[in-house]
């Protein structure tokens, strides 16, 4: 296993064809076996050797790869990718990362790499080496590639004939996908009952160690504030602003880093300012909703 950077977040990778290695990923992350792992490939040609792609999938791949788009695709019978990456499901998540170090590893190994985010299960994703849990860094070789460029995970989609399902919001917005496939019918709401196809869909996920409140109108005593834009919110304890200009791209890049900085025991919790629910704001709000969840099902 190796921890390595991608353009989205740091990944905990292993040979996708080695079932023993895949089992180790699940064990060390304390990750449920029904939470699938995305497979990283060096290029589209490599993807085609393992899965079936229709015309729409190829069009998306040609436009967005290398990049933060994960396509859920049907695995070919002759593929040697471990069945454990998807809990023996015939569909697996595939993407080609857009990061020099990640691509060098993939080309040197010449095998697909299974790589979930380099964090303990349900906890905050990592966008720099300093974020990674000491338990992981002590046991696993890691490559320090500096800060991840995008800061949010890949967008996960599944094509089904003339329909497109967004299973997880990510660094590529729904609006950008629609420009590439304007004639496809979109299910714009994230599909909650497809957790066996996409990672990051558990109701409790991406969570700091201290309580987190979203869409706050007032910051409570002892809370740190994760702010956005210009408003009347103020913390007497401590605060960070994702983007004083109200820029969602800037906010997405800082999102996990700022949450890690605020995730301190000396604070009673983290209060989060409202984030516009458009463009990359949909992704940020999705992460915040799961991070703050205390219920079994998100409505």
C-alpha positions as CSV (number, residue, x, y, z in Angstrom):
1,X,0.0,0.0,0.0
2,X,1.2,3.5,-0.8
3,X,-0.3,6.9,0.0
4,X,0.0,9.2,-3.0
5,X,-1.4,12.5,-4.2
6,X,-4.0,13.1,-6.9
7,X,-5.5,16.3,-8.2
8,X,-8.5,15.8,-5.9
9,X,-7.4,14.3,-2.5
10,X,-4.7,12.0,-1.3
11,X,-5.3,8.3,-2.1
12,X,-4.4,5.1,-0.3
13,X,-3.5,2.9,-3.2
14,X,-2.7,-0.8,-3.9
15,X,-2.6,-3.1,-6.9
16,X,-6.2,-3.5,-7.9
17,X,-5.6,-7.0,-9.1
18,X,-4.3,-8.2,-5.7
19,X,-7.2,-9.2,-3.4
20,X,-5.0,-9.5,-0.4
21,X,-3.8,-5.9,-0.8
22,X,-7.4,-4.7,-1.3
23,X,-8.5,-6.5,2.0
24,X,-5.6,-4.7,3.7
25,X,-7.0,-1.3,2.6
26,X,-10.4,-2.1,4.0
27,X,-8.9,-3.3,7.3
28,X,-6.5,-0.4,7.9
29,X,-9.1,2.2,7.1
30,X,-11.8,0.3,9.0
31,X,-13.9,0.7,5.9
32,X,-17.1,-1.4,5.4
33,X,-16.7,-4.0,2.6
34,X,-19.9,-2.6,1.0
35,X,-18.2,0.8,0.5
36,X,-16.6,0.4,-3.0
37,X,-13.2,1.6,-4.0
38,X,-12.5,3.6,-7.2
39,X,-9.9,2.2,-9.6
40,X,-7.3,4.5,-11.1
41,X,-5.9,3.8,-14.6
42,X,-3.1,5.3,-16.6
43,X,-5.2,6.1,-19.7
44,X,-8.4,5.3,-21.5
45,X,-6.9,2.4,-23.4
46,X,-6.1,0.7,-20.1
47,X,-9.7,1.2,-18.9
48,X,-11.0,-0.4,-22.1
49,X,-9.2,-3.6,-21.2
50,X,-11.2,-4.1,-18.1
51,X,-14.6,-2.6,-18.6
52,X,-17.3,-2.0,-21.2
53,X,-17.8,1.6,-22.4
54,X,-20.6,2.8,-24.6
55,X,-20.5,5.9,-26.9
56,X,-21.6,8.3,-24.2
57,X,-19.0,7.0,-21.7
58,X,-16.2,7.3,-24.3
59,X,-17.3,10.9,-25.0
60,X,-17.1,11.8,-21.3
61,X,-13.8,10.0,-20.9
62,X,-12.3,11.8,-23.9
63,X,-13.4,15.2,-22.6
64,X,-12.7,14.8,-18.8
65,X,-9.8,12.3,-18.6
66,X,-7.3,12.7,-17.1
67,X,-9.4,14.4,-14.5
68,X,-11.8,14.2,-11.6
69,X,-14.6,12.1,-13.2
70,X,-15.4,8.6,-12.1
71,X,-17.5,6.5,-14.4
72,X,-19.3,3.4,-13.0
73,X,-18.8,0.8,-15.7
74,X,-19.5,-2.9,-16.2
75,X,-16.4,-5.1,-15.6
76,X,-15.4,-7.5,-18.3
77,X,-15.4,-11.2,-17.4
78,X,-11.7,-11.5,-18.2
79,X,-10.7,-8.6,-16.0
80,X,-8.3,-9.5,-13.2
81,X,-9.4,-6.6,-11.0
82,X,-10.2,-8.0,-7.6
83,X,-14.0,-8.5,-6.9
84,X,-13.4,-7.0,-3.4
85,X,-13.1,-3.5,-4.8
86,X,-16.8,-3.5,-5.4
87,X,-18.1,-6.1,-2.9
88,X,-18.3,-8.5,-5.9
89,X,-20.5,-6.2,-7.8
90,X,-20.1,-6.4,-11.6
91,X,-19.9,-2.6,-11.8
92,X,-16.7,-0.7,-10.8
93,X,-15.8,3.0,-10.6
94,X,-13.0,4.0,-13.0
95,X,-11.0,7.2,-13.5
96,X,-7.7,8.5,-14.9
97,X,-6.2,10.9,-12.4
98,X,-4.7,14.2,-13.6
99,X,-1.6,14.3,-11.4
100,X,2.0,13.8,-12.4
101,X,3.0,11.6,-9.4
102,X,-0.2,9.4,-9.7
103,X,0.3,8.9,-13.4
104,X,4.0,8.1,-13.0
105,X,3.1,5.3,-10.5
106,X,0.4,4.0,-12.8
107,X,2.8,3.9,-15.7
108,X,5.6,2.3,-13.8
109,X,3.4,-0.4,-12.2
110,X,1.5,-0.9,-15.4
111,X,-1.6,-2.1,-13.5
112,X,-4.7,-0.4,-12.3
113,X,-4.6,1.0,-8.7
114,X,-7.4,0.7,-6.2
115,X,-7.3,3.9,-4.2
116,X,-9.9,5.3,-1.7
117,X,-9.1,8.5,0.1
118,X,-6.2,8.3,2.6
119,X,-8.2,8.7,5.8
120,X,-9.9,6.6,8.3
121,X,-13.4,5.6,7.4
122,X,-16.0,8.3,7.8
123,X,-13.4,10.9,8.6
124,X,-12.2,14.0,6.7
125,X,-10.5,13.5,3.4
126,X,-6.9,14.7,3.1
127,X,-5.5,17.3,0.7
128,X,-2.0,17.5,2.2
129,X,0.3,15.1,4.0
130,X,-0.1,16.9,7.3
131,X,-3.8,16.0,7.3
132,X,-3.2,12.2,7.2
133,X,-3.8,10.2,10.4
134,X,-0.6,9.4,12.2
135,X,-1.7,5.7,12.4
136,X,-1.7,5.5,8.6
137,X,1.6,7.4,8.1
138,X,3.4,5.1,10.6
139,X,2.3,2.0,8.8
140,X,2.2,3.0,5.1
141,X,4.8,4.5,2.8
142,X,3.7,7.9,1.6
143,X,4.7,10.3,-1.2
144,X,4.4,14.0,-0.4
145,X,3.1,15.8,-3.4
146,X,2.2,19.0,-1.7
147,X,-1.3,20.4,-1.7
148,X,-3.9,18.7,-3.9
149,X,-4.9,21.1,-6.7
150,X,-8.7,20.8,-6.6
151,X,-9.5,19.8,-3.0
152,X,-12.8,17.9,-3.6
153,X,-13.2,14.3,-4.6
154,X,-14.1,13.1,-8.2
155,X,-17.7,13.3,-9.5
156,X,-19.2,9.8,-9.7
157,X,-21.7,9.1,-12.5
158,X,-23.4,6.1,-14.0
159,X,-24.8,6.0,-17.5
160,X,-27.8,3.7,-18.2
161,X,-28.9,3.9,-21.8
162,X,-30.2,7.5,-22.3
163,X,-30.1,8.3,-18.6
164,X,-27.3,9.7,-16.5
165,X,-27.3,9.3,-12.7
166,X,-25.1,11.5,-10.5
167,X,-24.1,9.2,-7.7
168,X,-21.7,11.6,-6.0
169,X,-21.2,15.3,-6.5
170,X,-17.6,16.2,-7.0
171,X,-15.0,18.5,-8.6
172,X,-16.8,18.3,-12.0
173,X,-20.1,20.1,-11.8
174,X,-23.4,18.9,-13.2
175,X,-23.4,21.9,-15.5
176,X,-20.1,20.9,-17.2
177,X,-21.3,17.4,-17.7
178,X,-24.5,18.6,-19.4
179,X,-22.4,20.6,-21.9
180,X,-20.7,17.4,-23.1
181,X,-23.9,15.3,-23.1
182,X,-26.8,17.8,-23.7
183,X,-29.2,15.2,-25.0
184,X,-28.9,12.8,-22.1
185,X,-31.7,12.7,-19.5
186,X,-30.3,13.7,-16.1
187,X,-31.2,12.5,-12.6
188,X,-29.9,15.7,-11.0
189,X,-30.4,14.6,-7.4
190,X,-27.7,12.4,-5.9
191,X,-29.0,8.8,-5.9
192,X,-29.1,7.9,-2.2
193,X,-30.0,4.2,-2.7
194,X,-26.9,3.4,-4.9
195,X,-24.4,3.3,-2.0
196,X,-23.1,-0.1,-3.3
197,X,-21.9,1.6,-6.5
198,X,-20.2,4.8,-5.3
199,X,-17.9,5.6,-2.4
200,X,-18.7,8.5,-0.1
201,X,-22.5,7.8,0.0
202,X,-22.8,6.6,3.6
203,X,-25.1,8.8,5.6
204,X,-22.2,9.6,8.0
205,X,-19.1,10.6,6.1
206,X,-16.4,13.2,5.7
207,X,-16.7,14.0,9.4
208,X,-14.5,15.9,11.8
209,X,-13.9,14.6,15.3
210,X,-15.9,17.5,16.9
211,X,-19.6,18.4,16.2
212,X,-20.4,20.3,13.1
213,X,-23.4,22.5,12.5
214,X,-24.3,23.8,9.0
215,X,-26.2,26.8,7.6
216,X,-25.9,28.6,10.9
217,X,-27.5,32.0,11.7
218,X,-25.5,32.5,14.8
219,X,-22.2,31.1,16.2
220,X,-22.5,29.5,19.6
221,X,-20.1,30.1,22.5
222,X,-16.9,28.0,22.1
223,X,-17.6,27.2,18.4
224,X,-15.1,27.9,15.7
225,X,-16.5,29.3,12.5
226,X,-16.1,28.1,8.9
227,X,-17.2,31.2,7.1
228,X,-18.0,32.0,3.4
229,X,-18.3,35.4,1.8
230,X,-19.2,38.6,3.6
231,X,-21.9,38.4,6.3
232,X,-22.7,39.2,9.9
233,X,-21.4,35.9,11.3
234,X,-18.6,36.1,13.9
235,X,-16.8,33.8,16.2
236,X,-15.2,35.0,19.5
237,X,-13.2,31.8,19.4
238,X,-11.6,31.4,16.0
239,X,-12.7,31.5,12.3
240,X,-11.5,30.9,8.8
241,X,-13.2,32.1,5.6
242,X,-13.3,29.8,2.6
243,X,-13.6,32.7,0.3
244,X,-14.3,36.3,1.3
245,X,-15.1,37.0,-2.4
246,X,-17.7,34.3,-2.4
247,X,-15.8,32.2,-5.0
248,X,-16.8,28.6,-4.9
249,X,-13.7,27.3,-6.7
250,X,-11.5,29.0,-4.1
251,X,-13.7,27.6,-1.3
252,X,-13.6,24.0,-2.7
253,X,-9.8,24.1,-2.7
254,X,-9.6,25.2,0.9
255,X,-12.5,23.2,2.2
256,X,-10.9,20.1,3.7
257,X,-7.7,22.0,4.8
258,X,-9.8,24.5,6.8
259,X,-11.9,21.8,8.3
260,X,-8.8,20.0,9.5
261,X,-7.5,23.2,11.0
262,X,-10.7,23.8,12.9
263,X,-11.1,20.2,14.1
264,X,-9.5,20.8,17.5
265,X,-10.6,19.5,20.9
266,X,-10.3,23.1,22.3
267,X,-13.4,24.1,20.3
268,X,-16.9,22.9,21.3
269,X,-17.7,22.5,17.6
270,X,-17.6,23.9,14.1
271,X,-20.3,26.3,12.9
272,X,-20.5,26.6,9.1
273,X,-22.0,29.5,7.2
274,X,-24.5,28.9,4.5
275,X,-22.9,27.9,1.1
276,X,-24.8,28.7,-2.1
277,X,-26.3,25.4,-3.5
278,X,-25.0,25.8,-7.0
279,X,-22.0,24.7,-9.1
280,X,-19.3,23.5,-6.7
281,X,-21.5,24.6,-3.8
282,X,-23.6,21.5,-4.4
283,X,-20.5,19.3,-3.7
284,X,-19.5,21.3,-0.6
285,X,-23.1,21.1,0.8
286,X,-23.2,17.4,0.1
287,X,-20.0,16.9,2.1
288,X,-21.2,19.2,4.9
289,X,-24.6,17.4,5.2
290,X,-22.9,14.0,5.6
291,X,-20.3,15.4,7.9
292,X,-22.9,16.9,10.2
293,X,-25.3,13.9,10.0
294,X,-26.6,12.4,13.3
295,X,-29.5,10.5,11.6
296,X,-29.7,7.2,9.8
297,X,-31.0,8.6,6.6
298,X,-30.5,11.9,4.9
299,X,-33.8,13.3,3.4
